[in-house]
Amino acid sequence: MKKTTVKTTPRFFLQLSVAAYFVLYGLVGIAYYDSGIASTWGRALVRVFGGRYDALSLIIAILTLISGVILALGLFLKIEPNLLYAAGLGIFIFWAIRMLYIFFVRDLMLGNFLVWLEQLALDLVVLAAVWLVTRKYS
């Protein structure tokens, strides 16, 4: 891996923030994989498909962490664009499935509609940011 010149453009800061978010998301998932903090939807997802909860939530957290690290390293090191694209696409697919499950299967307008809509909008911003970063490498 060669070093590359760093250009501080808006896309650079977007990729840096997306990478940091998913690295932290993965770390929290690893640290709290068996508690309610990072795994509320994970337990329910395992119930739907059957299987062992501990392993699935830990695998998701590790993959998210690895993808975030790859996106972060892509800013400072010369990494194969296909690897960066795969990492971004993996996060995009994971986040889209997570959103479908959380907002439309588990909590379809549960409780206060405005709170539900605000959380949906926030997750859509994350999904759009991942899409923009991933398109850079396609």
C-alpha positions as CSV (number, residue, x, y, z in Angstrom):
1,M,0.0,0.0,0.0
2,K,1.5,3.3,-1.1
3,K,0.8,6.6,0.5
4,T,-1.4,8.9,-1.5
5,T,-1.8,12.7,-1.4
6,V,-4.7,13.7,0.8
7,K,-7.1,16.2,-0.8
8,T,-9.3,17.8,1.8
9,T,-12.5,18.2,-0.2
10,P,-16.1,17.9,1.1
11,R,-16.1,14.3,-0.1
12,F,-13.0,13.6,1.9
13,F,-14.7,14.8,5.1
14,L,-17.9,12.9,4.2
15,Q,-15.9,9.7,3.8
16,L,-13.9,10.3,7.0
17,S,-17.1,10.9,9.0
18,V,-18.8,7.8,7.5
19,A,-15.7,5.7,8.2
20,A,-15.5,7.0,11.8
21,Y,-19.2,6.4,12.3
22,F,-19.0,2.7,11.2
23,V,-15.8,2.1,13.1
24,L,-17.4,3.4,16.3
25,Y,-20.6,1.5,15.4
26,G,-18.6,-1.7,15.1
27,L,-16.7,-1.1,18.3
28,V,-19.9,-0.5,20.3
29,G,-21.3,-3.6,18.7
30,I,-18.3,-5.6,19.8
31,A,-18.2,-4.1,23.3
32,Y,-22.0,-4.5,24.0
33,Y,-23.0,-7.4,21.6
34,D,-24.8,-9.2,24.3
35,S,-26.6,-6.2,25.8
36,G,-29.6,-4.1,24.7
37,I,-27.4,-1.1,23.7
38,A,-26.2,-2.3,20.3
39,S,-28.2,-5.4,19.7
40,T,-31.9,-4.7,20.0
41,W,-32.6,-5.4,16.3
42,G,-30.0,-8.2,16.3
43,R,-31.9,-10.4,18.7
44,A,-35.1,-10.0,16.8
45,L,-33.4,-10.7,13.5
46,V,-32.0,-13.9,14.9
47,R,-35.4,-14.9,16.1
48,V,-36.8,-14.4,12.6
49,F,-34.1,-16.5,10.9
50,G,-33.2,-18.8,13.9
51,G,-29.7,-19.4,15.0
52,R,-27.4,-18.2,17.7
53,Y,-27.7,-14.6,18.6
54,D,-24.2,-14.0,20.1
55,A,-22.4,-15.1,17.0
56,L,-24.6,-13.1,14.5
57,S,-24.4,-9.8,16.4
58,L,-20.6,-10.2,16.9
59,I,-20.1,-11.0,13.2
60,I,-22.1,-7.9,12.1
61,A,-20.1,-5.7,14.5
62,I,-16.8,-7.1,13.2
63,L,-17.8,-6.7,9.5
64,T,-19.0,-3.1,10.2
65,L,-15.7,-2.3,12.0
66,I,-13.6,-3.8,9.2
67,S,-15.5,-1.9,6.5
68,G,-15.2,1.4,8.4
69,V,-11.4,0.8,8.7
70,I,-11.1,0.1,5.0
71,L,-13.0,3.3,4.1
72,A,-10.8,5.3,6.5
73,L,-7.5,3.8,5.2
74,G,-8.7,4.5,1.6
75,L,-8.3,8.2,2.4
76,F,-4.7,8.0,3.3
77,L,-3.3,4.9,1.6
78,K,-3.5,3.7,-2.0
79,I,-6.0,0.8,-1.7
80,E,-7.6,-1.1,-4.6
81,P,-10.8,0.8,-5.6
82,N,-12.6,-2.6,-5.9
83,L,-11.9,-3.3,-2.2
84,L,-13.2,0.2,-1.2
85,Y,-16.2,-0.3,-3.3
86,A,-17.0,-3.7,-1.8
87,A,-16.6,-2.3,1.7
88,G,-18.9,0.6,0.9
89,L,-21.4,-1.6,-0.8
90,G,-21.4,-4.0,2.1
91,I,-22.2,-1.2,4.5
92,F,-24.9,0.2,2.2
93,I,-26.6,-3.2,2.0
94,F,-26.3,-3.9,5.7
95,W,-27.7,-0.4,6.6
96,A,-30.6,-0.7,4.1
97,I,-31.6,-4.1,5.5
98,R,-31.3,-2.8,9.0
99,M,-33.5,0.2,8.2
100,L,-36.1,-2.0,6.5
101,Y,-36.2,-4.3,9.5
102,I,-36.2,-1.6,12.2
103,F,-38.6,0.9,10.6
104,F,-41.0,-1.3,8.6
105,V,-41.0,-4.7,10.2
106,R,-40.4,-4.1,13.9
107,D,-41.5,-0.6,14.6
108,L,-43.9,0.5,11.8
109,M,-44.9,3.9,13.1
110,L,-44.8,2.6,16.6
111,G,-45.6,5.3,19.2
112,N,-45.1,8.9,18.1
113,F,-45.1,9.3,14.3
114,L,-42.9,12.4,14.4
115,V,-40.2,10.6,16.4
116,W,-40.4,7.6,14.1
117,L,-40.1,9.9,11.0
118,E,-37.2,11.8,12.6
119,Q,-35.3,8.5,13.2
120,L,-36.0,7.3,9.7
121,A,-34.7,10.6,8.2
122,L,-31.5,10.3,10.3
123,D,-30.9,6.8,9.0
124,L,-31.6,7.9,5.5
125,V,-28.9,10.6,5.8
126,V,-26.4,7.9,6.8
127,L,-27.6,5.6,3.9
128,A,-27.2,8.5,1.4
129,A,-23.7,9.4,2.8
130,V,-22.6,5.8,2.4
131,W,-24.0,5.7,-1.2
132,L,-22.1,8.9,-2.1
133,V,-18.9,7.6,-0.7
134,T,-19.3,4.2,-2.4
135,R,-20.1,5.8,-5.8
136,K,-16.6,7.4,-5.7
137,Y,-15.1,4.0,-6.2
138,S,-17.4,2.5,-8.7
